[in-house]
Amino acid sequence: MEIKVLGPLAAVERGVSVVPSAAKPRQILALLALQADHVVTVPTLMEEIWGENVPRSAATTLQTYILQLRRRIAVALEGDPAREAKDVLVTQHGGYLLQVQPGQVDVQEFEQLAASGRAAYDAGDDRTASEMLGRALKMWHGPALVDVRVGSVLELEVLRMDEDRMAALERRVDADLRLGRHTELVPELRVLAARHPMHENFCAQLMVALHRSGNSWRALEAYQRLRNTLIEELGMEPSPKLQRLHHAVLSGDPQLDATAHAAR
């Protein structure tokens, strides 16, 4: 089964979608997909669907949802004598497990590529880091599980995936800065800074890219925009690191052009 969660939820078996239209079965499938090949306990599934207000009929209702998912899987498996729906959506002691082949869940592939990119970055191989992280980021097609109603369990999973995506993006931009791709990065960083007006790292990266592209005055503008936003929204000044970068741009510090980690 090929599963995608980095955007709209998709689960396809032999070319047939097994994603239900009803909200709660979709939640169950999404959670099982994120924990593919691992048991998701019944209490965890109940918490995701009903939160703290678990009805008395929860166990029976959950079994009904599982049956609905198995029926969709069974339709997709028609003509396959080697497998049945219960072999894909497996009942385990205390919970359920969605069995998939390695490499069939996009978030797992994203994590592997991001880890390889991070290792290359830490080793100073910026070209490989940029390539691997770029491939990982291209796997995203919108916010994670954008078309699934999320409960307390999935909410944390989505937050984790979003943070991993942001970390990969920041590291890929850093690698590109170290490769001297300043001018090419400016349009992308302008968009990122606009979408995340209080994100200091994106602002810092934009400032470095602009300064190294010969637009130091625009780098100072970017700093001022972020500073104004932080003061208005949070009543606080930018971090000391960003203030030092601001001073380096103001003073034309030659180290800013030579230091690979200036954005940090």
C-alpha positions in Angstrom: 0.0 0.0 0.0 1.3 3.4 -1.0 0.6 6.0 1.6 1.0 9.8 1.5 0.5 12.1 4.5 2.7 15.1 3.5 -0.3 17.0 2.1 -3.7 15.4 1.5 -4.1 11.9 2.9 -3.8 9.2 0.2 -3.6 5.4 0.6 -3.6 3.3 -2.5 -3.6 -0.4 -2.9 -3.1 -1.9 -6.4 -4.3 1.4 -7.9 -7.4 1.6 -5.7 -7.9 4.3 -3.0 -8.8 2.9 0.4 -9.3 6.4 2.0 -12.8 6.7 3.4 -14.9 9.8 3.1 -16.2 9.8 6.7 -14.1 11.9 9.1 -13.5 9.5 11.9 -12.4 6.5 9.8 -10.1 8.9 8.0 -8.5 9.9 11.4 -8.0 6.2 12.2 -6.4 5.5 8.9 -4.2 8.5 9.2 -2.9 7.5 12.6 -2.4 3.9 11.6 -0.5 5.2 8.5 1.8 7.4 10.6 2.6 4.4 12.8 2.8 1.9 9.9 4.1 -1.5 11.0 3.7 -0.5 14.7 0.7 -1.3 16.9 -1.6 1.6 17.7 -3.4 0.8 20.9 -7.2 1.0 21.3 -6.9 3.8 24.0 -4.8 5.9 21.6 -7.3 5.5 18.8 -10.1 6.4 21.2 -8.3 9.5 22.4 -7.7 10.6 18.9 -11.4 10.2 17.9 -13.2 11.3 21.0 -10.7 13.1 23.2 -11.7 13.0 26.8 -15.4 12.4 26.0 -15.2 8.7 25.2 -18.7 7.3 24.9 -19.8 4.0 26.4 -20.2 2.5 22.9 -16.7 3.5 21.9 -15.3 0.0 21.7 -18.1 -1.2 19.4 -18.0 2.0 17.3 -14.2 1.7 16.9 -14.6 -1.9 15.7 -17.2 -0.7 13.2 -14.7 1.9 11.8 -12.0 -0.8 11.5 -14.5 -3.0 9.7 -15.2 -0.2 7.3 -11.5 0.3 6.5 -11.1 -3.4 6.0 -13.9 -3.5 3.5 -12.3 -0.8 1.5 -9.0 -2.7 1.6 -10.8 -5.9 0.6 -12.2 -4.2 -2.5 -8.7 -3.1 -3.5 -7.3 -6.6 -2.9 -9.8 -8.4 -5.1 -8.0 -10.9 -7.3 -5.0 -11.2 -5.0 -5.1 -14.7 -3.6 -2.0 -14.1 -1.3 -3.5 -11.4 0.9 -6.7 -10.5 2.7 -7.7 -7.3 4.3 -7.0 -8.6 7.8 -3.4 -9.3 6.7 -3.0 -5.6 5.9 -5.0 -4.0 8.7 -3.9 -6.5 11.4 -5.6 -7.0 14.8 -3.0 -7.2 17.5 -3.3 -7.6 21.3 -4.6 -4.3 22.5 -4.7 -2.5 19.2 -4.3 -2.5 15.4 -1.4 -2.4 13.0 -1.3 -1.3 9.3 1.2 -3.5 7.5 3.0 -1.9 4.6 6.2 -2.6 2.6 9.3 -0.5 3.3 9.4 2.8 1.4 5.7 3.0 0.9 5.0 5.8 3.4 6.1 9.2 2.2 6.9 10.6 5.7 9.3 7.8 6.3 11.1 8.5 3.1 11.2 12.2 4.0 12.8 11.4 7.3 15.4 9.2 5.7 16.3 11.8 3.1 16.4 14.6 5.7 18.6 12.5 8.0 21.0 11.9 5.1 21.0 15.6 4.3 21.6 16.5 7.9 24.6 14.1 8.1 26.1 15.6 4.9 25.6 19.1 6.2 27.3 18.3 9.5 30.2 16.7 7.5 30.6 19.9 5.5 29.3 18.3 2.2 27.0 21.2 1.3 26.3 20.1 -2.2 25.0 16.7 -1.1 23.2 18.3 1.8 21.4 20.7 -0.5 20.5 17.9 -2.9 19.2 15.5 -0.3 17.3 18.1 1.7 15.8 19.5 -1.5 14.6 16.0 -2.5 13.0 15.6 1.0 11.2 18.9 0.8 9.8 18.2 -2.6 7.8 15.4 -1.1 5.6 17.8 0.6 2.4 18.8 -1.2 0.8 21.1 1.3 0.4 21.0 5.1 0.6 17.4 6.5 -2.8 15.7 6.6 -4.4 18.9 5.3 -7.8 17.2 4.6 -8.0 15.2 7.8 -9.7 16.4 11.0 -7.1 15.9 13.7 -7.6 15.1 17.3 -5.1 15.4 20.2 -2.9 12.6 19.0 -2.7 13.5 15.3 -2.2 17.2 16.3 1.1 16.3 17.9 2.1 14.2 15.0 1.4 17.0 12.6 3.3 19.5 14.7 6.3 17.2 14.8 6.2 16.7 11.0 5.9 20.5 10.4 8.9 21.2 12.7 10.9 18.5 10.9 10.0 20.2 7.6 11.1 23.7 8.9 14.4 22.3 10.2 15.1 20.6 6.9 14.3 23.9 5.0 16.5 26.0 7.3 19.4 23.6 6.9 19.0 23.4 3.1 19.1 27.2 2.8 22.2 27.3 5.0 23.8 24.8 2.7 22.9 26.9 -0.3 24.3 30.0 1.4 27.6 28.2 2.0 27.6 27.2 -1.7 27.4 30.9 -2.7 23.9 30.7 -4.1 22.9 34.1 -2.5 21.2 35.7 -5.4 19.1 32.7 -6.3 17.9 32.4 -2.7 16.6 35.9 -2.3 13.2 35.4 -3.9 12.5 32.2 -1.8 13.7 33.8 1.4 11.5 36.9 0.8 8.5 34.6 0.6 9.5 32.7 3.7 10.2 35.8 5.7 6.8 37.2 4.7 5.0 33.9 5.6 6.8 33.7 8.9 7.3 37.3 10.0 8.6 36.4 13.5 11.0 33.6 12.3 14.4 34.9 13.1 16.4 32.3 11.2 14.6 33.1 8.0 15.2 36.8 8.5 18.9 36.2 9.2 19.3 34.1 6.1 17.5 36.7 4.0 19.8 39.4 5.4 22.9 37.4 4.6 21.6 36.6 1.1 20.7 40.3 0.4 24.0 41.6 1.8 26.1 39.2 -0.2 24.0 40.1 -3.3 25.0 43.8 -2.9 21.7 44.9 -1.3 22.8 45.7 2.3 20.1 48.4 2.7 17.4 45.8 1.9 19.0 43.5 4.5 18.6 46.3 7.1 15.0 46.8 6.0 14.3 43.1 6.6 15.8 43.4 10.1 13.6 46.4 10.8 10.5 44.7 9.7 11.1 41.7 12.0 12.0 44.0 14.9 8.8 46.0 14.5 6.8 42.8 14.4 8.4 41.4 17.5 7.9 44.6 19.4 4.3 45.0 18.3 3.3 41.3 18.8 5.5 40.2 21.7 7.0 43.4 23.2 10.5 42.1 22.8 13.6 42.9 20.8 15.3 40.5 18.3 17.8 38.0 19.8 21.4 39.0 20.5 22.5 36.9 17.5 20.3 38.7 15.1 21.3 42.0 16.6 25.0 41.1 16.0 24.2 40.3 12.4 22.4 43.6 12.0 25.5 45.4 13.4 27.7 43.4 11.0 25.6 44.5 8.0 25.6 48.2 9.3 29.4 48.2 9.7 30.1 46.3 6.5 32.0 43.7 8.5 34.1 41.8 5.9 33.7 38.6 8.0 30.0 38.6 7.0 31.1 37.9 3.4 33.6 35.2 4.3 31.9 33.4 7.2 30.0 30.4 6.1 27.8 30.3 9.2 26.9 34.0 9.3 23.2 33.2 9.0 23.5 31.4 12.3 
